Amino acid sequence: MDDRLIESHFLKLAHLVETHTGIRMPPSKRLMLEGRLRRRVRALGLDTLTDYGKAIFHDGRLSEEFEHLVDCVTTNKTDFFREPEHFVFLRDHAIPSALRLKRPLDSPIKLWSAAASIGAEAYSAAMVAADVLGRSRVSFSVLGTDLSAQVIADARRAVYALAMADPIPPAYRERFVMVARDARRLEVRIVPELRRRVQFAQMNLMDERYPFDTNFDIVFCRNVLIYFSKPVQAEVLSRLCGHLRVGGYLMLGHSESLAGAGQRSLKQIIPTVFRRVT
Ligand SMILES: C[S@@+](CC[C@H](N)C(=O)[O-])C[C@H]1O[C@@H](n2cnc3c(N)ncnc32)[C@H](O)[C@@H]1O
């Protein structure tokens, strides 16, 4: 049977997704959306995507379904030390530069992974910070945020498939990663000392205000802006920039840029790494 969303349901869903999450849902993404929703159709005990559309748009089940819908439309692919040059930059430039900036006594260097997914980026940054700041009197904290409640729960748990640890440099793996005692489980977990430095919270980059500090030293916002339209990218970048201290660094994903975002307070340092200058 050809199980498809009916046109009007797709258009409503696309509008809803784009307004709430910023994620563009043009007709070219319809097949992908339908594929991901079929799993929800089965989980809900429904027969077809048409039933799903009816349930959320005619039977009042949209609000209870919304969280799952968000999980269906977000792409959560991530890795430890993804785009490794950013972590080299963090180690050799961004953290040493943050150390040179004036800060109140006892105030930590603050990092933010603003589309954290399951936490690999936040923990990678924490490993580098713990390494660089090991003997310094300045400490650090990492905030990881994401729209999806599911990935935030996974990030807090900090348990990963063994193979996911492969890109972690061996010295860091030895220091910050525990392997399950039962070798059959093929799992690793981030050590408690590092987990304590990394907090996670659910947050939508589309929100008009971000309820966090405005003086982050380093912000990662990687591989999420590509899903947004240009005007939404510009708005998000402007808000993120407002949370970055002057002299702090913003890292974007490899296929993202500030082009057209009108961000004059950010200066490009290397491709995809920017410094707030005013
Ligand atoms: C492809 S992952 C990127 C993960 C990590 N930054 C990296 O580069 O490996 C994109 C993440 O952005 C999140 N996301 C999508 N729209 C968002 C929004 N409006 N607000 C916050 N997070 C969002 C998704 O849930 C997903 O976990």
Ligand as a Chemical Component Dictionary entry (heavy atoms), coordinates in Angstrom:
data_LIG
# 
_chem_comp.id                   LIG 
_chem_comp.type                 NON-POLYMER 
_chem_comp.pdbx_formal_charge   0 
_chem_comp.three_letter_code    LIG 
# 
loop_
_chem_comp_atom.comp_id 
_chem_comp_atom.atom_id 
_chem_comp_atom.alt_atom_id 
_chem_comp_atom.type_symbol 
_chem_comp_atom.charge 
_chem_comp_atom.model_Cartn_x 
_chem_comp_atom.model_Cartn_y 
_chem_comp_atom.model_Cartn_z 
_chem_comp_atom.pdbx_ordinal 
LIG C1  C1  C 0  23.323 17.340 13.463 1  
LIG S1  S1  S 1  23.141 17.632 15.185 2  
LIG C2  C2  C 0  24.642 18.497 15.537 3  
LIG C3  C3  C 0  25.288 18.044 16.822 4  
LIG C4  C4  C 0  26.648 18.690 17.131 5  
LIG N1  N1  N 0  26.544 20.119 17.209 6  
LIG C5  C5  C 0  27.651 18.289 16.089 7  
LIG O1  O1  O 0  28.019 19.096 15.238 8  
LIG O2  O2  O -1 28.104 17.128 16.108 9  
LIG C6  C6  C 0  21.935 18.969 15.175 10 
LIG C7  C7  C 0  21.234 19.137 16.516 11 
LIG O3  O3  O 0  20.513 20.379 16.480 12 
LIG C8  C8  C 0  19.342 20.217 17.228 13 
LIG N2  N2  N 0  18.377 21.265 16.851 14 
LIG C9  C9  C 0  17.638 21.368 15.724 15 
LIG N3  N3  N 0  16.858 22.445 15.757 16 
LIG C10 C10 C 0  17.117 23.050 16.945 17 
LIG C11 C11 C 0  16.599 24.211 17.576 18 
LIG N4  N4  N 0  15.678 24.968 17.003 19 
LIG N5  N5  N 0  17.074 24.536 18.805 20 
LIG C12 C12 C 0  18.018 23.769 19.410 21 
LIG N6  N6  N 0  18.536 22.656 18.862 22 
LIG C13 C13 C 0  18.083 22.305 17.641 23 
LIG C14 C14 C 0  18.880 18.812 16.890 24 
LIG O4  O4  O 0  18.005 18.289 17.870 25 
LIG C15 C15 C 0  20.200 18.064 16.789 26 
LIG O5  O5  O 0  20.504 17.383 17.989 27 
# 
loop_
_chem_comp_bond.comp_id 
_chem_comp_bond.atom_id_1 
_chem_comp_bond.atom_id_2 
_chem_comp_bond.value_order 
_chem_comp_bond.pdbx_ordinal 
LIG C1  S1  SING 1  
LIG S1  C2  SING 2  
LIG S1  C6  SING 3  
LIG C2  C3  SING 4  
LIG C3  C4  SING 5  
LIG C4  N1  SING 6  
LIG C4  C5  SING 7  
LIG C5  O1  DOUB 8  
LIG C5  O2  SING 9  
LIG C6  C7  SING 10 
LIG C7  O3  SING 11 
LIG C7  C15 SING 12 
LIG O3  C8  SING 13 
LIG C8  N2  SING 14 
LIG C8  C14 SING 15 
LIG N2  C9  SING 16 
LIG N2  C13 SING 17 
LIG C9  N3  DOUB 18 
LIG N3  C10 SING 19 
LIG C10 C11 SING 20 
LIG C10 C13 DOUB 21 
LIG C11 N4  SING 22 
LIG C11 N5  DOUB 23 
LIG N5  C12 SING 24 
LIG C12 N6  DOUB 25 
LIG N6  C13 SING 26 
LIG C14 O4  SING 27 
LIG C14 C15 SING 28 
LIG C15 O5  SING 29 
# 
